[in-house]
């Protein structure tokens, strides 16, 4: 059964972005970027919310195109949105309902490791359904004060077991946890 890994950048106060979706203050270069790109190559499927997907538009992503294909050309993208619509392609599809059922079926398949790459509310939904297996946080040395929470509105209680940690010279910490419900 493929693992679902929530691999995301976060601030010290557990926000994945500012309220407007921007990531001002987050580190964008350094040794950790190469490690992140290597992890993307290992993922078979990427899950993201609409705002996470549309965030890529500012970096050249065109509507209907899969994200991260320059790093992993076979990465299948599923965008969870009730409002976004476009024709599905070989590597990109919008999922507009039954998110939990859809992800349960993905996890029962053999499509490779599943990467939840963003969307605080999508993360909340999947955490509440006990579908996230691991959490990989690129912990940025910044406090945002407010923004999009790491696990959205979830109040689910989980235990985290540290699997890996790595400190980078620029102050970023990589923390990898196994989630126990």
LOLUM-67192 format. One record per residue: residue in three letters; z, x, y of N, C-alpha, C in turn. Coordinates in steps of 0.02 Angstrom, whole numbers, plus 50000, padded with zeros to 5 digits. Each point is the difference from the previous one (the first is absolute). Layout:
<zalos>
{zalo "ALA", {Z, X, Y}, {Z, X, Y}, {Z, X, Y}}
...
</zalos>
This chain:
<zalos>
{zalo "UNK", {50000, 50043, 49941}, {50000, 49957, 50059}, {50000, 50045, 50062}}
{zalo "UNK", {49953, 49990, 50046}, {49998, 50041, 50060}, {50061, 49989, 50044}}
{zalo "UNK", {50021, 50054, 50032}, {50055, 49996, 50048}, {49972, 49976, 50067}}
{zalo "UNK", {50043, 49965, 50037}, {49985, 49982, 50069}, {50045, 50044, 50043}}
{zalo "UNK", {49968, 50042, 50042}, {50037, 50047, 50042}, {49988, 49982, 50073}}
{zalo "UNK", {50054, 49989, 50036}, {49997, 49988, 50072}, {50005, 50068, 50033}}
{zalo "UNK", {49944, 50027, 50023}, {49995, 50067, 50029}, {49984, 49989, 50074}}
{zalo "UNK", {50049, 50013, 50043}, {49994, 49979, 50070}, {50039, 50048, 50045}}
{zalo "UNK", {49978, 50005, 50062}, {50038, 50037, 50051}, {50051, 49953, 50031}}
{zalo "UNK", {50057, 50028, 50018}, {50052, 49959, 50032}, {50040, 50043, 50049}}
{zalo "UNK", {50029, 49966, 50048}, {50045, 50032, 50047}, {50070, 50005, 49969}}
{zalo "UNK", {50044, 50038, 50032}, {50068, 50006, 49975}, {50037, 49933, 50000}}
{zalo "UNK", {49979, 49954, 50043}, {50032, 49934, 50000}, {49959, 49947, 49962}}
{zalo "UNK", {49958, 50024, 49954}, {49966, 49958, 49950}, {49947, 49953, 50028}}
{zalo "UNK", {49961, 50025, 50047}, {49942, 49962, 50024}, {49937, 50038, 49980}}
{zalo "UNK", {49948, 49963, 49979}, {49936, 50031, 49980}, {49951, 50003, 50058}}
{zalo "UNK", {50016, 49967, 50054}, {49960, 50003, 50061}, {50038, 49967, 50057}}
{zalo "UNK", {49973, 50006, 50060}, {50026, 49961, 50056}, {49980, 49927, 49989}}
{zalo "UNK", {50027, 49955, 50038}, {49984, 49928, 49993}, {49926, 49986, 50008}}
{zalo "UNK", {49965, 50040, 50040}, {49928, 49989, 50011}, {49958, 50034, 49947}}
{zalo "UNK", {50031, 50031, 49950}, {49964, 50033, 49946}, {49985, 50073, 50013}}
{zalo "UNK", {50014, 50025, 50060}, {49987, 50070, 50016}, {50052, 50045, 49966}}
{zalo "UNK", {49982, 50063, 49993}, {50045, 50048, 49967}, {50016, 50058, 50046}}
{zalo "UNK", {50001, 49988, 50065}, {50018, 50052, 50048}, {50068, 50028, 49983}}
{zalo "UNK", {50005, 50066, 49998}, {50062, 50034, 49983}, {50001, 50024, 49928}}
{zalo "UNK", {49958, 49971, 49957}, {49997, 50023, 49931}, {49959, 50065, 49998}}
{zalo "UNK", {50018, 50044, 49955}, {49964, 50063, 49992}, {49933, 49986, 49966}}
{zalo "UNK", {49947, 50032, 50025}, {49934, 49988, 49971}, {49967, 50063, 49974}}
{zalo "UNK", {50031, 50059, 50009}, {49974, 50059, 49969}, {50057, 50043, 49973}}
{zalo "UNK", {49980, 50044, 49957}, {50048, 50043, 49968}, {49986, 50004, 49926}}
{zalo "UNK", {50037, 50041, 49966}, {49992, 50010, 49928}, {50005, 49935, 49960}}
{zalo "UNK", {50040, 49953, 50023}, {50009, 49937, 49964}, {49935, 49961, 49993}}
{zalo "UNK", {49954, 50009, 50047}, {49936, 49962, 49997}, {49961, 50019, 49937}}
{zalo "UNK", {49997, 50064, 49984}, {49965, 50021, 49939}, {50032, 49970, 49938}}
{zalo "UNK", {50066, 49999, 49998}, {50035, 49970, 49943}, {49984, 49926, 49995}}
{zalo "UNK", {49998, 49966, 50057}, {49984, 49928, 50001}, {49929, 49988, 49975}}
{zalo "UNK", {49953, 50040, 50024}, {49930, 49991, 49978}, {49993, 50012, 49925}}
{zalo "UNK", {50038, 50046, 49973}, {49999, 50011, 49927}, {50027, 49939, 49963}}
{zalo "UNK", {50052, 49969, 50027}, {50026, 49939, 49967}, {49949, 49944, 50002}}
{zalo "UNK", {49965, 49993, 50056}, {49949, 49947, 50005}, {49948, 50008, 49944}}
{zalo "UNK", {49983, 50062, 49983}, {49951, 50012, 49947}, {50024, 49975, 49932}}
{zalo "UNK", {50066, 49994, 49992}, {50028, 49979, 49936}, {50005, 49924, 49992}}
{zalo "UNK", {49989, 49963, 50054}, {50007, 49928, 49998}, {49934, 49967, 49978}}
{zalo "UNK", {50006, 49947, 49960}, {49941, 49963, 49978}, {49986, 49939, 50042}}
{zalo "UNK", {50052, 49972, 50030}, {49995, 49938, 50039}, {50043, 50007, 50062}}
{zalo "UNK", {49977, 49973, 50056}, {50040, 49998, 50062}, {50010, 49928, 50020}}
{zalo "UNK", {50062, 49982, 50015}, {50019, 49934, 50024}, {50021, 50007, 50073}}
{zalo "UNK", {49979, 49954, 50042}, {50021, 50003, 50070}, {49996, 49931, 50031}}
{zalo "UNK", {50041, 49991, 50051}, {49997, 49939, 50039}, {49943, 50004, 50050}}
{zalo "UNK", {49985, 49945, 50032}, {49944, 49995, 50048}, {50009, 50049, 50057}}
{zalo "UNK", {50060, 50003, 50029}, {50010, 50044, 50058}, {49993, 50073, 49981}}
{zalo "UNK", {50022, 50019, 49941}, {49991, 50069, 49977}, {49926, 50016, 49992}}
{zalo "UNK", {49962, 49954, 49970}, {49928, 50010, 49992}, {49966, 50004, 50068}}
{zalo "UNK", {50014, 49953, 50044}, {49967, 50000, 50065}, {50021, 50059, 50044}}
{zalo "UNK", {50057, 50030, 49987}, {50021, 50060, 50036}, {49948, 50054, 49992}}
{zalo "UNK", {49966, 50002, 49943}, {49948, 50049, 49987}, {49939, 49993, 50045}}
{zalo "UNK", {49990, 49942, 50030}, {49943, 49990, 50045}, {50000, 50051, 50057}}
{zalo "UNK", {50059, 50017, 50024}, {50005, 50048, 50055}, {49979, 50070, 49979}}
{zalo "UNK", {49994, 50011, 49934}, {49982, 50066, 49974}, {49932, 49999, 49966}}
{zalo "UNK", {49959, 49949, 50016}, {49931, 49998, 49975}, {49987, 49955, 49941}}
{zalo "UNK", {50052, 49971, 49970}, {49990, 49954, 49945}, {49964, 49938, 50025}}
{zalo "UNK", {49949, 49978, 49965}, {49963, 49940, 50018}, {50024, 49942, 49956}}
{zalo "UNK", {50002, 49940, 50029}, {50022, 49941, 49963}, {49959, 49994, 49935}}
{zalo "UNK", {50036, 49989, 49946}, {49968, 49993, 49934}, {49993, 50064, 49961}}
{zalo "UNK", {50012, 50057, 50033}, {49997, 50065, 49966}, {50068, 50016, 49969}}
{zalo "UNK", {50000, 50036, 49944}, {50064, 50022, 49972}, {50027, 50058, 50041}}
{zalo "UNK", {50065, 50005, 50003}, {50034, 50054, 50034}, {50012, 50058, 49952}}
{zalo "UNK", {50008, 50059, 50027}, {50019, 50060, 49963}, {49947, 50026, 49952}}
{zalo "UNK", {49938, 49975, 50003}, {49949, 50022, 49953}, {49978, 50072, 50013}}
{zalo "UNK", {50011, 50027, 50060}, {49984, 50069, 50013}, {50046, 50046, 49959}}
{zalo "UNK", {50058, 49975, 49980}, {50047, 50039, 49960}, {49994, 49982, 49926}}
{zalo "UNK", {49993, 49936, 49986}, {49995, 49975, 49931}, {49943, 49949, 49998}}
{zalo "UNK", {49940, 50021, 49982}, {49942, 49956, 50004}, {50001, 49941, 49952}}
{zalo "UNK", {50045, 50000, 49952}, {50004, 49946, 49951}, {50059, 49953, 50012}}
{zalo "UNK", {50035, 50009, 50055}, {50061, 49962, 50014}, {49983, 49928, 50017}}
{zalo "UNK", {50020, 49954, 49957}, {49989, 49928, 50012}, {50052, 49975, 50050}}
{zalo "UNK", {49978, 49964, 50052}, {50044, 49975, 50052}, {50008, 49925, 49994}}
{zalo "UNK", {50061, 49976, 49999}, {50015, 49929, 50004}, {50039, 49988, 50064}}
{zalo "UNK", {49972, 49958, 50043}, {50032, 49984, 50064}, {50029, 49930, 49994}}
{zalo "UNK", {50064, 49993, 50013}, {50035, 49936, 49995}, {50001, 49968, 50069}}
{zalo "UNK", {49965, 49943, 50006}, {49995, 49966, 50064}, {49980, 49928, 49990}}
{zalo "UNK", {50030, 49957, 50039}, {49981, 49930, 50000}, {49948, 49985, 50054}}
{zalo "UNK", {49986, 50048, 50044}, {49954, 49989, 50055}, {49938, 50043, 49998}}
{zalo "UNK", {50003, 50059, 49970}, {49943, 50045, 49998}, {49950, 49977, 49947}}
{zalo "UNK", {49937, 49999, 50018}, {49948, 49982, 49951}, {49939, 50045, 50008}}
{zalo "UNK", {49975, 50022, 49944}, {49935, 50034, 49997}, {49980, 50002, 49927}}
{zalo "UNK", {49936, 50012, 49988}, {49974, 50001, 49932}, {50033, 50058, 49961}}
{zalo "UNK", {50024, 49985, 49940}, {50029, 50054, 49960}, {49946, 50050, 49980}}
{zalo "UNK", {50020, 50063, 49996}, {49955, 50052, 49978}, {50027, 50030, 49936}}
{zalo "UNK", {49967, 50051, 49976}, {50021, 50032, 49938}, {50070, 50030, 50007}}
{zalo "UNK", {50016, 50025, 50060}, {50064, 50034, 50009}, {50047, 49966, 50049}}
{zalo "UNK", {49983, 49941, 50024}, {50045, 49966, 50048}, {49997, 49924, 49988}}
{zalo "UNK", {50060, 49969, 50003}, {50004, 49928, 49990}, {50061, 49974, 50038}}
{zalo "UNK", {49992, 49941, 50030}, {50056, 49967, 50033}, {50033, 49952, 49951}}
{zalo "UNK", {50066, 50003, 49997}, {50040, 49955, 49958}, {50036, 49954, 50048}}
{zalo "UNK", {49986, 49935, 49996}, {50027, 49954, 50050}, {50057, 49956, 49973}}
{zalo "UNK", {50014, 50002, 49936}, {50054, 49959, 49973}, {50024, 50030, 49933}}
{zalo "UNK", {50056, 49975, 49975}, {50028, 50021, 49936}, {50009, 50076, 49995}}
{zalo "UNK", {50029, 50029, 50053}, {50009, 50072, 50002}, {50039, 50027, 49941}}
{zalo "UNK", {50054, 49967, 49984}, {50043, 50023, 49945}, {49963, 49997, 49934}}
{zalo "UNK", {49968, 49945, 49986}, {49961, 49993, 49938}, {49946, 50053, 49996}}
{zalo "UNK", {49965, 50011, 50056}, {49947, 50050, 50001}, {50026, 50069, 49983}}
{zalo "UNK", {50055, 50020, 50031}, {50028, 50067, 49989}, {50028, 50005, 49929}}
{zalo "UNK", {50030, 49947, 49974}, {50024, 50001, 49931}, {49942, 50014, 49952}}
{zalo "UNK", {49943, 49969, 50013}, {49941, 50011, 49958}, {49974, 50072, 50007}}
{zalo "UNK", {50001, 50026, 50061}, {49980, 50071, 50010}, {50045, 50046, 49959}}
{zalo "UNK", {50065, 49987, 50003}, {50048, 50042, 49965}, {49993, 49994, 49924}}
{zalo "UNK", {49975, 49944, 49977}, {49990, 49990, 49928}, {49936, 50033, 49976}}
{zalo "UNK", {49957, 50020, 50046}, {49935, 50029, 49983}, {50004, 50075, 49992}}
{zalo "UNK", {49942, 50031, 50003}, {49996, 50072, 49991}, {49960, 50034, 50056}}
{zalo "UNK", {50009, 49975, 50062}, {49962, 50025, 50057}, {50029, 50062, 50033}}
{zalo "UNK", {50048, 50032, 49970}, {50030, 50059, 50029}, {50059, 49982, 50046}}
{zalo "UNK", {50030, 50052, 50026}, {50058, 49991, 50043}, {49982, 49958, 50061}}
{zalo "UNK", {50043, 49953, 50017}, {49989, 49954, 50055}, {50039, 50025, 50061}}
{zalo "UNK", {49965, 50008, 50056}, {50029, 50025, 50061}, {50007, 49943, 50050}}
{zalo "UNK", {50061, 49984, 50017}, {50014, 49956, 50057}, {50004, 50045, 50060}}
{zalo "UNK", {49948, 49996, 50043}, {49996, 50049, 50055}, {50025, 49973, 50066}}
{zalo "UNK", {50016, 49937, 50004}, {50028, 49975, 50062}, {50001, 49925, 50003}}
{zalo "UNK", {50040, 49978, 50046}, {50011, 49929, 50010}, {50072, 49984, 49984}}
{zalo "UNK", {50043, 49999, 50050}, {50071, 49987, 49989}, {50014, 49934, 49966}}
{zalo "UNK", {49963, 49947, 50019}, {50012, 49935, 49968}, {49971, 49998, 49929}}
{zalo "UNK", {49943, 50034, 49990}, {49974, 50005, 49931}, {50049, 50038, 49957}}
{zalo "UNK", {50029, 50054, 50026}, {50051, 50037, 49964}, {50060, 49956, 49984}}
{zalo "UNK", {50020, 49958, 50048}, {50056, 49955, 49989}, {49985, 49952, 49943}}
{zalo "UNK", {49941, 49971, 50001}, {49980, 49952, 49947}, {50002, 50034, 49932}}
{zalo "UNK", {49972, 50060, 49996}, {49997, 50035, 49935}, {50068, 50026, 49978}}
{zalo "UNK", {50042, 50020, 50048}, {50068, 50021, 49982}, {50040, 49940, 49976}}
{zalo "UNK", {49995, 49944, 50035}, {50036, 49940, 49980}, {49979, 49977, 49930}}
{zalo "UNK", {49937, 50012, 49982}, {49975, 49981, 49933}, {50013, 50055, 49949}}
{zalo "UNK", {50034, 50053, 50021}, {50018, 50056, 49955}, {49939, 50034, 49970}}
{zalo "UNK", {49949, 50011, 50041}, {49938, 50030, 49976}, {49990, 50072, 50022}}
{zalo "UNK", {50040, 50025, 50047}, {49992, 50069, 50023}, {50042, 50046, 49955}}
{zalo "UNK", {49967, 50051, 49973}, {50034, 50046, 49953}, {50028, 50062, 50035}}
{zalo "UNK", {49963, 50026, 50048}, {50021, 50060, 50035}, {49989, 49993, 50075}}
{zalo "UNK", {50040, 50037, 50037}, {49994, 50003, 50072}, {49991, 50073, 50019}}
{zalo "UNK", {49945, 50015, 50036}, {49988, 50067, 50027}, {49999, 49993, 50075}}
{zalo "UNK", {50049, 50030, 50032}, {50006, 49995, 50073}, {49986, 50068, 50031}}
{zalo "UNK", {49956, 49999, 50048}, {49989, 50058, 50043}, {50044, 49986, 50061}}
{zalo "UNK", {50062, 50025, 49997}, {50051, 49984, 50049}, {49990, 50043, 50062}}
{zalo "UNK", {49978, 49968, 50054}, {49985, 50034, 50063}, {50063, 50009, 50042}}
{zalo "UNK", {50005, 50057, 50033}, {50059, 50013, 50042}, {49993, 49965, 50067}}
{zalo "UNK", {50002, 49934, 49999}, {49994, 49959, 50060}, {50039, 49936, 49989}}
{zalo "UNK", {50028, 49973, 50053}, {50033, 49935, 49999}, {49959, 49954, 50045}}
{zalo "UNK", {49975, 49945, 49972}, {49958, 49954, 50039}, {50041, 49946, 50036}}
{zalo "UNK", {50056, 49980, 49971}, {50041, 49948, 50031}, {49980, 49930, 49981}}
{zalo "UNK", {49935, 49989, 49992}, {49975, 49935, 49976}, {49930, 50011, 49974}}
{zalo "UNK", {49976, 49949, 49965}, {49932, 50005, 49973}, {49994, 49961, 49935}}
{zalo "UNK", {49952, 50021, 49958}, {49988, 49969, 49935}, {50047, 50033, 49950}}
{zalo "UNK", {50044, 49961, 49971}, {50049, 50027, 49953}, {49968, 50023, 49935}}
{zalo "UNK", {50027, 50051, 49970}, {49976, 50029, 49938}, {49991, 49946, 49946}}
{zalo "UNK", {50048, 49955, 49994}, {49995, 49946, 49951}, {50002, 49932, 50035}}
{zalo "UNK", {49969, 49995, 50058}, {49993, 49937, 50034}, {50064, 49960, 50002}}
{zalo "UNK", {49996, 49938, 49980}, {50057, 49955, 50002}, {50039, 49997, 49934}}
{zalo "UNK", {49986, 50044, 49953}, {50033, 49998, 49936}, {50075, 50013, 50007}}
{zalo "UNK", {50038, 49965, 49960}, {50072, 50011, 49995}, {50019, 50018, 49928}}
{zalo "UNK", {49950, 50017, 49959}, {50011, 50018, 49930}, {50039, 50066, 49996}}
{zalo "UNK", {50050, 50000, 49957}, {50042, 50059, 49990}, {49972, 50040, 49942}}
{zalo "UNK", {49986, 50064, 50011}, {49975, 50044, 49948}, {50039, 50065, 50001}}
{zalo "UNK", {49998, 50035, 49944}, {50029, 50066, 49995}, {49943, 50050, 49998}}
{zalo "UNK", {50007, 50055, 50037}, {49949, 50051, 50002}, {50026, 50063, 49967}}
{zalo "UNK", {49960, 50028, 49954}, {50018, 50063, 49968}, {49951, 50053, 50025}}
{zalo "UNK", {50026, 50051, 50032}, {49958, 50053, 50028}, {49965, 50038, 49944}}
{zalo "UNK", {49934, 50003, 50004}, {49959, 50036, 49951}, {49978, 50068, 50029}}
{zalo "UNK", {49986, 50000, 50066}, {49973, 50060, 50032}, {50017, 49999, 50074}}
{zalo "UNK", {50011, 50058, 50027}, {50007, 50006, 50073}, {49970, 50066, 50021}}
{zalo "UNK", {49970, 49999, 50059}, {49969, 50061, 50027}, {50007, 49999, 50075}}
{zalo "UNK", {50025, 50054, 50028}, {50005, 50007, 50072}, {49942, 50041, 50025}}
{zalo "UNK", {49968, 49978, 50053}, {49945, 50036, 50031}, {50025, 50033, 50064}}
{zalo "UNK", {49965, 50054, 50020}, {50021, 50039, 50058}, {50000, 49959, 50064}}
{zalo "UNK", {49959, 49948, 50004}, {49996, 49960, 50062}, {50054, 49947, 50004}}
{zalo "UNK", {50045, 49997, 49951}, {50055, 49953, 50001}, {49990, 49938, 49958}}
{zalo "UNK", {49939, 49989, 49975}, {49987, 49942, 49957}, {50031, 50013, 49932}}
{zalo "UNK", {50026, 49947, 49969}, {50028, 50003, 49933}, {49960, 49954, 49955}}
{zalo "UNK", {49982, 50025, 49941}, {49969, 49958, 49949}, {50055, 49981, 49952}}
{zalo "UNK", {50010, 49935, 49990}, {50051, 49975, 49954}, {49966, 49953, 49951}}
{zalo "UNK", {50010, 50013, 49935}, {49970, 49959, 49948}, {50057, 49971, 49958}}
{zalo "UNK", {50000, 49934, 49994}, {50053, 49965, 49964}, {49972, 49954, 49946}}
{zalo "UNK", {50036, 49995, 49945}, {49987, 49948, 49951}, {50042, 49940, 50021}}
{zalo "UNK", {49971, 49941, 49996}, {50036, 49939, 50020}, {50027, 49965, 49938}}
{zalo "UNK", {50063, 49981, 50003}, {50032, 49962, 49947}, {50024, 49935, 50029}}
{zalo "UNK", {49981, 49945, 49969}, {50019, 49933, 50024}, {50062, 49976, 49965}}
</zalos>
